[in-house]
């Protein structure tokens, strides 16, 4: 929880560029990590960072990350957090074609 709060604080102060170029690529690398906690942090980070990224990144990278986790992760806890994150990401979407992907 504290880590997620820190990530959001950094995003709030740093802006789109840092989140899109530094934080999200690190999250992408962790989506298949062997430790449950890292995968949970990635899923939670997507929803927490959604307001701090551009619409195009939300509609592409974040959506892809969450969809991949939903399809590939076998842990029920991770899948539950992914579904909640997807639900939040959808509320930010402005591309109606993406609704059908979700």
C-alpha positions as CSV (number, residue, x, y, z in Angstrom):
1,X,0.0,0.0,0.0
2,X,2.8,2.4,0.9
3,X,4.6,1.7,-2.4
4,X,1.4,2.4,-4.4
5,X,0.9,5.7,-2.5
6,X,4.5,6.6,-3.3
7,X,4.1,5.8,-7.0
8,X,0.9,7.9,-7.2
9,X,2.7,10.8,-5.4
10,X,5.5,10.6,-8.0
11,X,3.0,10.6,-10.8
12,X,1.1,13.5,-9.4
13,X,4.3,15.6,-9.1
14,X,6.1,14.5,-12.2
15,X,3.5,14.4,-15.0
16,X,2.8,12.2,-18.0
17,X,6.3,11.8,-19.3
18,X,7.8,10.1,-16.2
19,X,4.8,7.8,-15.8
20,X,4.6,6.8,-19.4
21,X,8.4,6.5,-20.0
22,X,9.7,5.2,-16.7
23,X,7.0,3.7,-14.4
24,X,4.8,1.9,-16.9
25,X,7.6,0.1,-18.7
26,X,8.8,-1.2,-15.2
27,X,5.3,-2.4,-14.6
28,X,5.2,-4.2,-17.9
29,X,8.4,-6.1,-16.9
30,X,6.7,-7.3,-13.7
31,X,3.4,-8.7,-15.1
32,X,4.8,-12.3,-15.2
33,X,6.9,-12.1,-12.1
34,X,7.0,-15.2,-9.9
35,X,6.1,-13.3,-6.7
36,X,2.4,-12.6,-6.3
37,X,3.0,-9.3,-4.6
38,X,4.7,-7.8,-7.6
39,X,1.9,-8.9,-10.0
40,X,-0.7,-7.4,-7.6
41,X,1.2,-4.2,-7.5
42,X,1.2,-4.0,-11.3
43,X,-2.6,-4.5,-11.4
44,X,-3.2,-2.0,-8.7
45,X,-0.8,0.5,-10.3
46,X,-2.7,0.5,-13.5
47,X,-5.8,1.8,-11.9
48,X,-4.0,4.2,-9.6
49,X,-2.0,5.7,-12.4
50,X,-4.9,5.9,-14.9
51,X,-5.6,9.6,-14.2
52,X,-1.9,10.4,-14.7
53,X,-1.4,9.1,-18.2
54,X,-2.6,10.1,-21.7
55,X,-5.7,8.7,-23.1
56,X,-3.7,6.9,-25.8
57,X,-1.5,5.1,-23.2
58,X,-4.6,4.1,-21.2
59,X,-6.3,2.8,-24.3
60,X,-3.3,0.8,-25.5
61,X,-0.5,0.0,-23.0
62,X,-2.5,-0.2,-19.8
63,X,-5.4,-2.1,-21.5
64,X,-2.9,-4.5,-23.0
65,X,-1.1,-5.1,-19.7
66,X,-4.4,-5.8,-17.9
67,X,-5.8,-8.0,-20.6
68,X,-2.6,-10.1,-20.7
69,X,-2.6,-10.5,-16.9
70,X,-6.3,-11.5,-17.0
71,X,-5.6,-14.2,-19.6
72,X,-2.3,-15.5,-18.3
73,X,-2.2,-15.1,-14.5
74,X,-3.6,-18.2,-12.7
75,X,-3.8,-16.6,-9.3
76,X,-7.4,-15.7,-8.4
77,X,-6.3,-12.7,-6.3
78,X,-4.4,-11.1,-9.2
79,X,-7.3,-11.7,-11.6
80,X,-9.7,-10.1,-9.1
81,X,-7.5,-6.9,-8.9
82,X,-7.1,-6.9,-12.7
83,X,-10.9,-7.0,-13.2
84,X,-11.3,-4.0,-10.8
85,X,-8.5,-2.1,-12.6
86,X,-10.1,-2.8,-16.0
87,X,-13.4,-1.5,-14.7
88,X,-11.7,1.7,-13.7
89,X,-9.7,2.0,-16.9
90,X,-13.0,1.7,-18.9
91,X,-14.4,4.7,-17.1
92,X,-11.6,6.9,-18.4
93,X,-11.8,5.6,-22.0
94,X,-12.9,7.9,-24.7
95,X,-12.5,5.4,-27.6
96,X,-15.7,3.5,-27.9
97,X,-14.0,0.8,-30.0
98,X,-12.0,-0.2,-27.0
99,X,-15.1,-1.0,-25.0
100,X,-15.6,-4.0,-27.2
101,X,-12.1,-5.2,-26.4
102,X,-12.9,-5.2,-22.7
